[in-house]
Amino acid sequence: MRSADTPFEGGPMDGRVLPILLGPTGHPPKVYEIPVPAADGGPPTVLVYRREAAGYTRRLHLQTGWKYAFDPTGERPRLRWPWTKPVPRPGADSE
């Protein structure tokens, strides 16, 4: 399998570069989760990082690579299939 060195920004992994396995299209996963074991033996804390574009070329505005940005909410996005019901928005009145 192929991997690419991908930088991390924000959170506890700020400034580190890890080799991330690439998928069949040559892209790293959209969300990268890092489980951190608890010191007291409790459930591990999960750090969530989201994939972003690392930058763009000046002339043709082509993407130069990927980086991971820390997501402090820690929520993993739900899969959205075409046949699933839409998630009700908070504050929207159902009539």
Contacts in CASP RR format, 6 or more apart in sequence:
PFRMAT RR
TARGET T0000
AUTHOR 0000-0000-0000
METHOD contacts of the structure
MODEL  1
MRSADTPFEGGPMDGRVLPILLGPTGHPPKVYEIPVPAADGGPPTVLVYR
REAAGYTRRLHLQTGWKYAFDPTGERPRLRWPWTKPVPRPGADSE
1 21 0 8 1.000
1 22 0 8 1.000
1 23 0 8 1.000
2 21 0 8 1.000
2 22 0 8 1.000
2 23 0 8 1.000
2 26 0 8 1.000
3 19 0 8 1.000
3 20 0 8 1.000
3 21 0 8 1.000
3 22 0 8 1.000
4 19 0 8 1.000
4 20 0 8 1.000
4 22 0 8 1.000
4 28 0 8 1.000
4 66 0 8 1.000
5 17 0 8 1.000
5 18 0 8 1.000
5 19 0 8 1.000
5 20 0 8 1.000
6 17 0 8 1.000
6 18 0 8 1.000
6 19 0 8 1.000
6 20 0 8 1.000
6 28 0 8 1.000
6 66 0 8 1.000
6 67 0 8 1.000
6 68 0 8 1.000
7 15 0 8 1.000
7 16 0 8 1.000
7 17 0 8 1.000
7 54 0 8 1.000
7 67 0 8 1.000
7 68 0 8 1.000
8 14 0 8 1.000
8 15 0 8 1.000
8 16 0 8 1.000
8 17 0 8 1.000
8 18 0 8 1.000
8 49 0 8 1.000
8 67 0 8 1.000
8 68 0 8 1.000
8 70 0 8 1.000
9 15 0 8 1.000
9 67 0 8 1.000
9 68 0 8 1.000
9 69 0 8 1.000
9 70 0 8 1.000
10 69 0 8 1.000
10 70 0 8 1.000
11 47 0 8 1.000
11 70 0 8 1.000
11 72 0 8 1.000
12 36 0 8 1.000
12 47 0 8 1.000
13 34 0 8 1.000
13 47 0 8 1.000
13 49 0 8 1.000
13 68 0 8 1.000
13 70 0 8 1.000
14 70 0 8 1.000
20 28 0 8 1.000
20 29 0 8 1.000
20 32 0 8 1.000
21 28 0 8 1.000
22 28 0 8 1.000
23 29 0 8 1.000
27 51 0 8 1.000
27 66 0 8 1.000
28 51 0 8 1.000
28 66 0 8 1.000
28 68 0 8 1.000
29 51 0 8 1.000
30 50 0 8 1.000
30 51 0 8 1.000
30 77 0 8 1.000
31 48 0 8 1.000
31 49 0 8 1.000
31 50 0 8 1.000
31 51 0 8 1.000
31 76 0 8 1.000
31 77 0 8 1.000
32 48 0 8 1.000
32 49 0 8 1.000
32 50 0 8 1.000
32 51 0 8 1.000
32 68 0 8 1.000
33 46 0 8 1.000
33 47 0 8 1.000
33 48 0 8 1.000
33 49 0 8 1.000
33 76 0 8 1.000
34 46 0 8 1.000
34 47 0 8 1.000
34 49 0 8 1.000
35 44 0 8 1.000
35 45 0 8 1.000
35 46 0 8 1.000
35 47 0 8 1.000
36 44 0 8 1.000
36 45 0 8 1.000
36 46 0 8 1.000
36 47 0 8 1.000
37 44 0 8 1.000
38 44 0 8 1.000
38 45 0 8 1.000
46 74 0 8 1.000
47 70 0 8 1.000
47 74 0 8 1.000
48 70 0 8 1.000
48 71 0 8 1.000
48 73 0 8 1.000
48 74 0 8 1.000
48 75 0 8 1.000
48 76 0 8 1.000
49 68 0 8 1.000
49 69 0 8 1.000
49 70 0 8 1.000
49 71 0 8 1.000
50 68 0 8 1.000
50 69 0 8 1.000
50 71 0 8 1.000
51 66 0 8 1.000
51 67 0 8 1.000
51 68 0 8 1.000
52 66 0 8 1.000
52 67 0 8 1.000
52 68 0 8 1.000
52 69 0 8 1.000
53 63 0 8 1.000
53 64 0 8 1.000
53 65 0 8 1.000
53 66 0 8 1.000
53 67 0 8 1.000
54 63 0 8 1.000
54 64 0 8 1.000
54 65 0 8 1.000
54 66 0 8 1.000
54 67 0 8 1.000
55 63 0 8 1.000
55 64 0 8 1.000
55 65 0 8 1.000
56 62 0 8 1.000
56 63 0 8 1.000
56 64 0 8 1.000
57 64 0 8 1.000
78 87 0 8 1.000
88 94 0 8 1.000
END
